Amino acid sequence: MISIHLDGQRLEVDPDSSLRSVLQKIPLGNCVAVIRPTTKEQAKTNSLAMTTTAGEITIDLDGEKGTFLEKPGFSSFLSLHWEDRYAAAFGPFQSTLQPSRKPSVYERGDVILGCGGYNPQTSYLIFSKSRHSSDHGSDSSGGIIGKVVSGRGVLDRWSTGDKITKIEPVISWADTSRSFTTTDFDLKLEDGIQIVTLVKVVAQGYSSNKISTEATRCVEHLLFTLEDHRFIVSQATSTHILDSRTVGEEVPTEYRSPRREGVVTVRNIGPTSGGIYIYKEDVPSSPVHNIVGQVVHGIELVKLAKNGDVFTINVNPERIDLLGLPLQDAQRIAQARGFVLHVDNTEGSRIVVSQEPSTTLEVLKERAATITTAPNERVVDIVLDDKAAPLSCANFRRLTGLKDHDAGMMPLFFKFDDVVLFKPVIPVGMRIIPENSPIKEVPAASLAITNDSRRGSGMVGVRLSANREFGPTSEPFEGTNIIGRVIDIGKLKNFEEKDKVYIREVT
């Protein structure tokens, strides 16, 4: 028999055992971390930590281009020489670059080797503060030698007199030849091997004996994003991993604190706003990151995860979202989770259509929730076709509340003949491009939204019978995006103009 460790538990297994023989219920496509027995050694990463008089930043180097930054005493040359709204330059110092005399496009956070007057003897380390095009006296590649991966807010604080006072390599313990992530469950086990199958996170403000709500809305965003118990690594750097599935979502500014190893954050401003970050090591706090949780198990899996990896993640507590549930199911959840449920009406078969408080931590802190219900016959089930109209379906969910919940609402605008129209409020800037427009006929019960080619963009409609000329919103086919179908088509006959129609998405 050989001895292994599975998620911290010691097991005795046969010498010929495979990874598959000790794993249970790992979802298809999810990876696990394998740490073969070896002495942990410090390993140099491709990242540098820079201490400046305005704060700390970390940069990831692009190959060997930035190794000159590690020369002893090099930081003594790096005083702020100039800065504007687009970039900041530190130097001058000597280099061997060959300026190409042509502009390049740079993104925020790019670190550039350039020079003044096309003279390598007066070279500068330039930090891009915003997207711009410029000739910084760089070589033909554009001169990008790395990218700022943490502390980008420092770029905006630099002013006359600031300096880079220290540059040092970032050290990690990872030995990727012996420690790695894998989906090959036929891997043969060996004595002393460690296996980590999941990451466990405790939400900010939650504990068994006390609940605080300083981050309740951002925590709700975390619980919603990871409700499927999957973390999809869209970016892995030396300091963090990022799940960007909900990038673009608006989140408030709530709880800030230093980002220590294992801290989970959600970004609230910037190009990755709404993204979920998990930190591999300590980095400074940031005004654009809200603390939403802490890893309590599986940090090894976080540190070893690569771009494209998917792993299992569990967040405690589980989300409490009762919308769309039958009343009986909501009552069972309340009883199991230990909170009182106040219900407006218990007669007949009813569906939950609103919940107060709306966030999990507030419900658990108050140990109570108030729900509004609607009779089952007043809740219309729909199916959305994400495959044929992904952008239109995403817009529809945002307009109706289905993005965050299983139940949503549309105000009934007008009924005539076999058409039922709804007029949700369209946010400024929302675009509904032509997508999945009908060709020969619109089937009965089709659900559609008018696209931007027509004046009535954003109107939602259902057609009770098939039609070969107009779509469900009574627009020509080219102005119609079919997004799904209504299952309970007969229920629509019970509604009048200005009624609230509650909808529930089913699969």
C-alpha positions in Angstrom: 0.0 0.0 0.0 1.1 3.6 -0.6 0.0 6.7 1.3 -1.5 9.8 -0.4 -3.2 12.9 0.7 -6.6 13.8 -0.9 -7.8 17.3 0.1 -5.8 17.1 3.3 -7.0 13.6 4.2 -4.5 10.7 4.4 -5.5 7.6 2.4 -3.9 4.2 1.9 -4.3 2.9 -1.6 -3.0 0.1 -3.9 0.4 0.9 -5.6 -1.2 0.5 -9.0 -4.0 3.0 -8.3 -4.8 5.8 -10.7 -6.1 9.3 -9.9 -9.5 8.2 -11.1 -9.8 5.5 -8.4 -9.7 8.1 -5.6 -11.8 10.9 -7.1 -15.5 11.2 -6.6 -18.0 13.3 -8.6 -15.5 15.6 -10.4 -17.5 17.4 -13.1 -16.4 16.6 -16.6 -13.7 19.1 -17.7 -12.8 20.2 -14.2 -9.1 19.9 -13.3 -7.4 18.9 -10.0 -4.0 19.9 -8.6 -1.4 17.2 -8.3 1.6 17.9 -6.0 4.2 15.2 -6.3 6.5 14.5 -3.3 9.4 16.9 -3.4 11.1 19.5 -1.3 9.5 22.9 -1.8 12.0 25.2 -3.4 11.8 28.9 -4.1 11.4 29.6 -7.8 11.9 32.9 -9.6 8.8 34.0 -11.6 8.7 36.3 -14.6 7.4 39.1 -12.4 9.0 42.1 -10.7 7.8 44.0 -7.7 8.5 47.7 -7.9 8.4 50.0 -4.9 7.8 53.6 -5.8 7.3 56.7 -3.6 3.6 56.7 -4.6 2.9 53.0 -3.9 3.8 49.5 -5.0 3.2 47.8 -8.4 3.9 44.4 -9.9 4.7 43.8 -13.5 4.8 40.6 -15.6 7.8 40.7 -18.0 7.4 39.7 -21.7 10.1 37.0 -22.0 13.7 38.2 -21.7 13.0 41.8 -22.8 13.0 43.3 -19.3 15.8 41.5 -17.6 17.9 44.7 -17.6 15.6 45.9 -14.9 17.1 43.4 -12.4 20.6 44.8 -12.6 21.9 45.8 -9.2 21.4 49.5 -8.5 19.3 50.1 -11.7 16.5 51.7 -9.8 18.8 54.6 -8.9 18.3 55.9 -12.5 14.5 55.8 -12.3 13.1 59.2 -11.3 10.0 60.5 -12.9 11.2 62.6 -15.9 7.8 63.5 -17.4 4.1 62.5 -17.2 0.9 63.4 -18.9 -2.6 61.9 -19.2 -1.3 59.1 -21.4 2.0 57.9 -19.9 4.7 58.4 -17.3 8.4 58.1 -18.1 11.3 57.2 -15.6 14.9 57.7 -16.4 17.1 58.5 -18.2 19.5 55.6 -18.5 21.5 54.0 -21.3 20.2 51.1 -23.4 21.0 49.3 -26.7 17.5 49.7 -28.3 17.3 50.7 -31.9 14.4 53.2 -32.3 12.1 52.6 -35.3 10.7 56.2 -35.6 7.1 55.1 -35.9 4.1 55.2 -33.6 2.5 52.2 -31.9 -0.7 51.6 -30.0 -0.5 51.0 -26.2 -3.0 49.8 -23.6 -3.3 50.9 -20.0 -0.6 49.0 -18.0 1.8 48.4 -20.8 5.5 48.9 -19.7 7.6 50.3 -22.6 11.3 50.8 -23.3 11.7 54.0 -25.2 14.1 56.9 -25.6 14.2 60.6 -26.0 15.3 62.2 -29.3 15.8 58.7 -30.8 19.0 58.5 -28.7 19.4 55.2 -26.7 21.8 57.0 -24.3 18.7 58.8 -22.9 16.3 55.8 -22.6 13.2 55.7 -20.4 11.0 53.2 -18.8 7.5 54.3 -19.8 4.2 53.3 -18.2 1.1 53.6 -20.3 -1.7 55.2 -18.2 -4.5 54.9 -20.9 -5.0 53.5 -24.4 -3.1 55.8 -26.8 -1.0 55.8 -30.0 2.4 57.5 -29.8 6.1 57.3 -30.9 8.0 56.8 -27.7 11.3 56.2 -29.5 10.9 52.4 -29.2 12.1 49.6 -31.4 10.1 48.1 -34.3 8.1 45.8 -31.9 6.7 48.8 -30.1 9.0 48.4 -27.1 6.5 46.6 -24.8 8.6 44.7 -22.2 5.9 43.8 -19.7 2.5 44.7 -18.2 1.4 46.1 -14.8 -0.7 43.3 -13.2 -1.3 44.9 -9.8 -1.2 48.4 -8.4 -2.3 50.2 -11.6 -3.9 52.9 -9.5 -0.3 54.0 -8.6 0.2 55.0 -12.3 -2.4 57.8 -11.8 -0.8 59.1 -8.6 2.7 59.7 -9.9 3.8 63.4 -10.0 6.9 65.5 -10.0 9.5 64.1 -7.5 8.3 60.5 -7.5 10.9 57.7 -7.9 11.1 54.0 -8.3 13.1 53.1 -5.2 13.4 49.3 -5.4 13.0 46.5 -8.0 13.1 42.9 -6.9 12.0 39.6 -8.5 8.8 38.0 -7.3 9.6 34.5 -5.8 7.1 31.6 -5.8 7.4 28.1 -4.5 5.9 26.4 -7.5 7.9 23.6 -9.1 5.7 23.0 -12.2 7.7 19.9 -13.2 6.4 18.2 -10.0 3.3 20.2 -9.3 0.6 20.8 -11.9 -3.1 20.8 -12.7 -4.5 17.9 -14.8 -7.7 16.5 -16.2 -5.9 13.2 -16.9 -7.5 11.0 -14.3 -5.6 7.9 -15.5 -2.4 9.4 -13.9 -0.7 6.8 -11.8 -0.5 7.6 -8.1 2.8 7.5 -6.2 3.7 7.4 -2.5 3.4 10.8 -0.8 1.5 12.5 -3.6 -1.0 15.3 -2.7 -4.2 15.9 -4.6 -6.4 19.0 -4.3 -9.8 18.7 -6.0 -11.6 21.9 -5.1 -11.3 25.4 -3.6 -13.4 26.4 -0.6 -14.2 30.1 0.0 -15.9 31.8 3.0 -17.7 35.0 1.9 -16.7 38.3 3.4 -18.8 39.0 6.5 -20.0 35.5 7.0 -19.3 33.2 10.0 -21.3 30.7 12.0 -21.7 33.1 15.0 -21.8 36.5 13.4 -22.8 38.1 10.0 -21.9 41.5 8.8 -23.1 43.2 5.7 -20.2 45.6 4.7 -19.9 43.7 1.4 -23.4 42.2 0.9 -24.1 43.3 -2.7 -20.6 42.3 -4.0 -20.9 39.0 -2.1 -24.2 38.4 -3.8 -22.4 39.0 -7.2 -19.8 36.4 -6.1 -22.5 33.9 -5.1 -24.3 34.4 -8.4 -21.2 34.1 -10.6 -20.0 30.9 -8.9 -23.4 29.4 -8.4 -22.5 26.6 -10.8 -19.5 25.8 -8.6 -17.0 26.4 -11.4 -14.1 28.8 -11.6 -13.1 29.4 -15.2 -9.5 30.8 -15.4 -9.5 33.4 -18.1 -6.3 34.9 -16.9 -3.5 33.5 -14.7 -0.7 35.8 -13.6 2.0 35.6 -11.0 -0.3 37.4 -8.5 -3.8 36.3 -9.3 -6.3 34.3 -11.4 -9.4 35.9 -12.9 -12.8 34.5 -13.9 -14.1 37.0 -16.4 -17.6 35.5 -17.2 -19.3 38.4 -15.6 -17.0 41.2 -16.8 -19.0 44.2 -17.8 -21.5 43.9 -14.9 -21.9 46.9 -12.7 -21.0 46.4 -9.0 -20.9 48.9 -6.2 -17.9 50.1 -4.2 -18.1 48.4 -0.8 -15.4 46.8 1.3 -11.7 47.5 0.8 -8.7 45.9 2.5 -5.2 44.6 1.7 -5.3 41.8 -0.8 -3.6 38.9 1.0 -2.9 35.4 -0.3 -6.2 33.6 -0.8 -8.3 36.8 -0.8 -11.2 36.9 -3.3 -12.2 40.2 -4.9 -14.6 41.6 -7.4 -13.4 44.6 -9.5 -15.8 47.6 -9.5 -14.3 49.9 -12.1 -12.3 49.4 -15.3 -12.2 47.0 -18.2 -12.7 43.9 -16.1 -15.4 45.4 -13.8 -17.5 42.5 -12.5 -14.6 40.0 -12.8 -13.8 37.6 -9.9 -10.1 37.6 -8.7 -8.3 35.1 -6.4 -4.9 36.2 -5.2 -1.9 33.9 -5.0 0.2 36.2 -2.9 0.0 39.5 -1.0 -0.5 42.7 -3.0 -1.5 46.2 -1.9 -5.1 47.2 -1.5 -6.9 48.9 -4.4 -9.8 51.3 -4.6 -11.2 49.3 -7.6 -11.3 46.0 -5.9 -13.9 44.9 -3.3 -13.0 42.1 -0.9 -15.7 39.4 -1.1 -14.1 36.3 0.4 -11.2 34.2 1.6 -9.9 30.9 0.4 -9.9 28.4 3.3 -9.0 25.3 1.4 -7.3 24.6 -1.9 -4.9 27.6 -2.3 -2.5 25.1 -4.0 -5.0 24.7 -6.8 -5.3 28.4 -7.2 -1.5 28.8 -7.4 -1.1 26.1 -10.0 -4.1 27.0 -12.2 -3.3 27.9 -15.8 -5.2 29.9 -18.4 -8.2 27.9 -19.6 -8.3 25.7 -16.5 -11.7 25.0 -14.9 -11.9 23.9 -11.3 -14.5 23.2 -8.6 -15.2 26.0 -6.1 -17.6 26.1 -3.2 -18.6 29.4 -1.5 -20.0 29.4 2.0 -22.9 30.4 2.4 -24.8 29.2 -0.5 -26.9 31.8 -2.3 -30.5 32.4 -1.1 -32.6 33.4 -4.1 -36.2 32.4 -3.9 -37.5 34.1 -7.1 -39.2 31.7 -9.5 -39.6 28.9 -6.9 -43.0 27.4 -6.0 -44.0 28.7 -2.6 -43.7 25.2 -1.0 -40.0 25.0 -2.2 -39.3 28.4 -0.8 -40.8 27.4 2.6 -38.6 24.3 2.7 -35.5 26.3 2.0 -36.3 28.8 4.7 -36.8 26.0 7.2 -33.6 24.3 6.2 -31.5 27.5 6.3 -33.0 28.7 9.6 -34.9 31.9 8.7 -38.5 33.0 9.0 -40.4 33.4 5.7 -43.2 36.1 5.6 -45.6 35.4 2.8 -48.2 37.7 1.3 -50.6 34.9 0.3 -50.6 31.1 0.8 -53.8 30.2 -1.1 -53.5 27.9 -4.0 -50.5 27.2 -6.2 -48.2 30.2 -6.1 -44.8 31.3 -7.4 -42.3 33.6 -5.7 -41.9 36.8 -7.7 -40.0 39.1 -5.3 -37.9 38.8 -2.1 -36.8 41.3 0.6 -34.0 41.5 1.6 -32.7 40.7 -1.8 -29.2 39.6 -0.7 -28.1 36.4 1.1 -26.2 38.0 3.9 -29.0 40.3 4.8 -31.5 37.4 5.0 -29.2 35.4 7.2 -28.4 38.3 9.4 -32.1 39.2 9.9 -33.1 35.5 9.9 -36.1 36.5 8.0 -37.3 37.3 4.5 -40.5 38.7 3.0 -41.7 37.4 -0.3 -44.4 38.4 -2.8 -46.1 35.6 -4.7 -48.3 35.3 -7.7 -50.8 32.6 -8.7 -49.3 30.0 -10.9 -51.7 30.9 -13.7 -50.3 34.5 -13.7 -46.7 33.3 -14.2 -45.7 32.6 -17.7 -42.9 30.1 -18.5 -40.6 30.8 -21.4 -37.6 29.1 -23.1 -34.8 31.3 -24.5 -32.6 30.3 -27.5 -29.1 31.3 -26.6 -27.6 29.3 -29.4 -29.4 31.2 -32.1 -29.6 34.6 -30.5 -27.0 34.9 -27.7 -26.7 38.7 -27.6 -30.5 39.3 -27.8 -31.2 36.8 -25.1 -28.6 38.4 -22.8 -30.3 41.8 -23.4 -33.7 40.3 -22.7 -32.5 38.9 -19.4 -31.1 42.2 -18.4 -34.3 44.0 -19.3 -36.6 41.6 -17.4 -34.5 40.7 -14.3 -33.8 37.1 -15.5 -30.1 37.9 -15.6 -29.9 37.5 -11.8 -33.0 35.5 -11.0 -35.1 32.7 -12.2 -38.2 35.0 -12.3 -38.6 38.3 -14.0 -41.3 40.8 -15.1 -42.5 42.6 -18.2 -45.2 45.3 -18.3 -47.9 44.4 -20.8 -48.1 47.4 -23.3 -50.7 46.4 -25.9 -52.9 43.5 -27.1 -54.5 43.2 -30.5 -55.6 40.3 -32.7 -53.0 37.5 -32.0 -50.2 39.8 -30.8 -49.2 40.7 -27.2 -46.7 43.5 -26.8 -44.4 44.4 -23.9 -42.5 47.6 -23.4 -39.5 47.2 -21.0 -37.4 50.2 -20.1 -34.3 50.3 -22.4 -31.1 51.5 -20.7 -29.1 54.2 -22.5 -26.5 52.6 -24.7 -28.1 49.2 -25.1 -27.7 48.0 -28.7 -29.9 45.3 -30.2 -28.2 44.2 -33.4 -30.1 42.1 -36.0 -29.9 38.5 -35.0 -31.8 35.3 -35.7 -34.4 37.1 -37.9 -37.1 34.8 -39.3 -37.0 33.9 -43.0 -40.3 32.2 -44.2 -42.6 32.0 -41.2 -42.9 32.9 -37.5 -44.2 29.9 -35.6 -47.0 30.3 -33.0 -45.8 31.2 -29.5 -42.6 32.8 -30.8 -41.0 35.4 -28.5 -39.1 38.2 -30.2 -37.5 41.6 -29.6 -37.4 44.4 -32.2 -33.8 45.2 -33.3 -32.1 48.5 -33.9 -33.1 48.7 -37.5 -36.6 49.8 -36.5 -37.9 52.8 -34.5 -39.5 50.5 -31.9 -36.2 48.9 -30.9 -36.5 47.0 -27.6 -40.2 46.2 -27.9 -40.9 42.6 -26.9 -43.7 40.6 -28.5 -45.4 37.2 -28.6 -47.5 36.0 -31.6 -50.3 33.6 -30.7 -50.5 32.1 -34.2 -48.0 31.5 -37.1 -47.5 34.4 -39.6 -45.6 34.6 -42.9 -45.4 38.4 -43.1 -44.7 40.0 -39.7 -42.8 39.0 -36.6 -44.2 38.8 -33.0 -43.7 42.6 -32.5 -45.6 43.3 -35.7 -42.4 44.4 -37.4 -41.1 43.1 -40.8 -38.9 40.0 -40.5 -35.7 42.1 -40.9 -36.6 44.1 -37.8 -37.3 41.0 -35.7 -35.0 39.0 -33.5 -36.5 35.7 -32.4 -35.2 34.9 -28.9 -37.3 31.9 -27.8 -40.8 30.8 -27.3 -43.6 31.0 -24.7 -44.6 27.7 -23.2 -47.8 28.9 -21.4 -49.2 30.7 -24.4 -52.8 30.3 -23.1 -52.0 32.3 -19.9 -51.4 35.5 -21.9 -55.2 35.7 -22.5 -55.7 36.4 -18.8 -53.7 39.6 -18.9 -54.8 43.2 -19.7 -52.9 46.2 -20.8 -50.6 47.7 -18.0 -50.6 44.4 -16.1 -47.3 43.1 -14.8 -46.6 39.8 -16.4 -44.2 37.7 -14.4 -42.1 35.3 -16.4 -40.0 32.3 -15.5 -37.2 30.9 -17.6 -37.2 27.1 -17.9 -34.9 24.7 -19.7 
